[in-house]
């Protein structure tokens, strides 16, 4: 398991970029949408979860898990 502050420590101090990298990494290694969302919930933004950050994570996970011929 990763350190709880993994996304907040240098050089990982840009939450949006690093959570996107985490989602891409998990999707590339065959994790399901639910597994990705569950993992990202453990590494929330310092300001806390709001509707925009929740929507961003869900959309990023759906894009990462899409079929390759969908775009």
C-alpha positions in Angstrom: 0.0 0.0 0.0 1.2 3.5 -0.8 1.9 6.1 1.8 -1.3 8.0 2.7 0.3 11.3 1.7 1.8 10.0 -1.5 0.0 12.4 -3.7 0.8 15.4 -1.6 4.6 14.9 -1.2 7.2 16.4 -3.5 7.3 16.0 -6.5 3.7 14.9 -6.2 2.2 18.1 -4.9 -0.1 18.8 -7.9 -3.1 16.8 -6.9 -5.0 17.0 -10.3 -2.0 15.9 -12.3 -0.9 13.1 -9.9 -4.4 11.7 -9.4 -4.7 11.5 -13.2 -1.4 9.7 -13.3 -2.7 7.3 -10.6 -5.9 6.6 -12.6 -3.9 6.0 -15.8 -1.5 3.7 -14.0 -4.4 1.7 -12.4 -6.3 1.4 -15.7 -3.2 0.4 -17.6 -2.7 -2.5 -15.1 -6.2 -3.8 -15.6 -8.0 -2.5 -12.5 -11.7 -2.1 -12.8 -13.5 1.3 -12.6 -14.7 0.5 -9.0 -11.1 -0.5 -7.9 -9.8 2.8 -9.3 -12.4 4.9 -7.6 -11.8 3.1 -4.3 -8.1 3.7 -4.5 -8.4 7.4 -5.4 -10.8 8.0 -2.5 -7.9 7.2 -0.2 -5.9 10.0 -1.7 -8.3 12.9 -1.7 -7.4 16.6 -2.2 -6.1 18.6 0.8 -9.2 20.9 0.6 -11.5 17.9 0.8 -13.9 16.3 -1.7 -16.4 18.6 -3.4 -18.7 18.0 -6.3 -16.2 19.1 -8.9 -13.4 16.9 -7.7 -15.7 13.9 -7.4 -17.0 14.5 -10.9 -13.4 14.9 -12.2 -12.3 11.6 -10.8 -15.3 9.7 -12.1 -14.9 11.2 -15.6 -11.1 10.5 -15.6 -11.7 6.9 -14.6 -14.4 6.4 -17.2 -12.1 7.8 -19.9 -9.2 5.7 -18.8 -11.3 2.5 -18.8 -13.0 3.2 -22.2 -12.7 0.8 -25.0 -9.8 1.9 -27.3 -12.2 2.3 -30.3 -14.6 4.6 -28.5 -12.7 7.8 -29.4 
